[in-house]
Structures are given as C-alpha cells and as structure tokens.
C-alpha cells in the first residue's frame, strides 16, 4: 500500500482482510490504524512485520514519533487533571423539622416559617461529609474560620467533631481535653461529636473503643 494512502488504510483493510501485514516504511499513524482494525476484529489472526535497519534514520524517526506520542498523552493527562469540569450535584433539600416554642416566653410567633436555621461551620470541616448532609437536611451552612469548635449551632452551643481514628490520637496527646476546655470557656453547652463507620466496629487499638468510653465519662 502506498505511503500517501495511510488515511484510507482502514477501508483497505476491511476490503482485503489480510492475515499478514509487512510494513516497509514504519509509520506510527499507520500502525495505530492497524491496531484499531485488529481491535474491531479480535477474532481474526493477524501478524505484523516491520522492515527496518537497526540504528538507521528510519528507526530514529520511528522512535522519535513514538516518544512524541507518549509525551502528548502525558501532557493531555496533566491538562485534564487541572481542568475545571462541570459536575452535577444533588441540590434537593429537605424541610428542616420545626421546634415549637413556648408561648409563655413570648416566642411562639417570632419564627419566620420561610427562614431556614443556620449552622456556622469551620472552613476545614468541608473536607468531611457532614456540612453536605446538613445542607441537604435543610440547614443553611455558613462557612467561617472558627478558633474554637467546628460547628456553632447557637450563641450558646458549640460542637467539636472527631473521627474515631482522629479521636484516638487526640486522647493520647491530650489535645481533645484542651479543645473541650476552650469550648466550655466560651460556650454554655459543648458537644463532642464522634463520627465513625463500619470499618471501626471490630477495631481495637491503643486508646481505642473501651478507653474512649472511659474518657467520655470524664468529659
């Protein structure tokens, strides 16, 4: 097949259906077309032979084209990793449950039914799933940088969230006690929220589940 007709090689292969192909001038584009043909006809037996002198100009040209192809794919992968790809997220929100206020305190009619309750969330907490869960449950999430606690539910309630593995390290280092003292100093009610999942159900480590329970009583 002449070199200039490499772009019609797929049509020629479909017509001729060869079992042996000999490449006199090895061209990377022609080789890729042959690979496509073989992939579309995996049931066919096909042999490819390339005629090329070792350390020749043709070999150097082929290896250069092969390297350029590899570099192009690597560049494409790097560019794709930095592209801003539009994603669709589930934005449906539930109606948050309403708490009835006592009319004796004069607060029974003060709640706006269209206003959603707000939760102040530390910026670093957005690496976890809880802010997203709060949003879908109907709460408005306000992102700020908190010095004490991870979540502020009201002027008198703060929450410190700990994953179970992080809690183990915090108990061993004593950091969780300092964080609890800071919350108690600034808020009337402080909550330690322990976030776990199934992988921790049967896991016992130093400072693990039984020791954690004993520390909870202290807190």
Secondary structure by P-SEA (a helix, b strand, c coil): cccccccaaaaaaaaacccbbbbccccaaaaaaaaaaaaacccbbbbbbbbbccccaaaaaaaaaaaaaaaaaaaaaaaaaacbbbbbccccccccbbbbccccccccccccccbbbbbbbcccccccaaaaaaaaabbbbbbcccccccccccccbbbbbbcaaaaaaaaaaaaaaaaaaaaaacccbbbbbbbbccccccccccccaaaaaaaaaac
